[in-house]
Amino acid sequence: MQITNISEAKASLSHLIKMVQKTNEPVIIGKAGVPVAILSAFHENTQPRQLGGSWEGKVKISGDFDETNREIADDFYNSIVFPDKT
């Protein structure tokens, strides 16, 4: 694993990126001799995304979920949110 300081990393960033891609070895970037960052290769996740979550199969949605409750709709539209246009 290579260690470099910030000024060297700035001056040779494209070279460091090529090296990381080629060797798959990360580069530690330090400031005043203290490690502050790691430059490493990016590996794209090629596995298909899995849908669902921890609640899958545990929650049932009511058949009337999308039906509008007339009383609630009337209260909403006749509130101060939608004042009369008089």
Helices and strands as residue ranges (DSSP letters): E 2-5, H 6-11, H 13-23, E 27-31, E 34-39, H 70-77
